[in-house]
Structures are given as C-alpha cells and as structure tokens.
Amino acid sequence: MTALNTSTAPVVSPGLSRGLKILADEVSSLLQALLYPGKILAEVDEMRRLLAAAHRADQTDPARAAALRARVARIGLN
C-alpha cells in the first residue's frame, strides 16, 4: 500500500505570494499611468510648483519650506 498525498491544492510560499502581489500592484500602476497620463502630468506640475515655492521660502520661512517639501514627498503615493 502506498501513501500518496491526494491534496490538489497548490502550495505557494508566503514569499512568492507576496512577490506576486507586489508585481501585480506595479503592473496595475504602470497600466494606469499609460492609460491616464494626464493624472501623472498634473502631479508632476503640482510637485514642480510646490518645490519652486519651497525654494523661494527657504530664506524667509524655513518651516513653510519644509512643509511644502513634505507635501511634495506625499504626492503620488495615494
């Protein structure tokens, strides 16, 4: 009598599963950027305006400049 594992469920390691999820998220982001480039261009324009304002505020209001740079860093993460 032989002992065979009759389970048909594939075993996927957690690392592979996580990697595939990350890959799927990246592909989704790429497709969104290709299909709707206006959103990306608007974000880049907003980042440029905020950075220019931060550069102007560096000497007179360093706290405001830092806050503007923090906003720039969060753009596109949503």
ZADO-186764 format. One record per residue (C-alpha): x, y, z. Coordinates in steps of 0.001 Angstrom, whole numbers, plus 500000, padded with zeros to 6 digits. Layout:
<titis>
      x      y      z
      X      Y      Z
...
</titis>
This chain:
<titis>
      x      y      z
 500000 500000 500000
 501442 503378 499028
 500909 506622 500830
 500193 509308 498244
 499277 512857 499011
 495986 513325 497197
 495715 517012 498004
 495327 519009 494798
 495742 522419 496395
 498982 524013 495217
 501365 525074 497941
 502632 528620 497468
 505192 530041 499801
 504305 533301 501550
 507302 534989 499967
 506237 534047 496460
 502678 535119 497174
 503880 538495 498455
 506155 538924 495451
 503338 538197 493029
 501116 540714 494829
 503795 543391 494565
 504305 542595 490870
 500567 542839 490219
 500420 546213 492011
 503331 547531 489938
 501773 546343 486671
 498489 547962 487682
 500248 551265 488393
 502042 551130 485057
 498815 550480 483170
 497098 553359 484977
 499970 555681 484022
 499842 554569 480385
 496066 554821 480128
 495694 558119 482022
 498894 560165 481553
 497118 563432 482395
 496949 562474 486061
 500704 561885 486214
 501430 565130 484367
 499200 567081 486766
 501019 565552 489759
 504420 566430 488287
 503279 570009 487605
 501995 570343 491181
 505285 568971 492529
 507227 571489 490428
 505115 574410 491690
 505436 573306 495329
 509211 572866 495052
 509563 576309 493459
 507567 577801 496342
 509741 575882 498831
 512916 577254 497241
 511526 580798 497452
 510565 580303 501117
 513910 578813 502191
 515420 582090 503430
 512336 583764 504868
 510286 580859 506270
 512207 577558 506610
 509301 575837 508385
 506958 576588 505464
 509605 575382 503021
 509899 572111 504930
 506106 571709 504968
 505947 572272 501206
 508668 569681 500629
 506766 567218 502830
 503675 567723 500642
 505777 567115 497534
 507027 563847 499015
 503459 562600 499537
 502204 563414 496032
 501704 560285 494006
 501669 557963 496986
 497884 557904 497073
</titis>
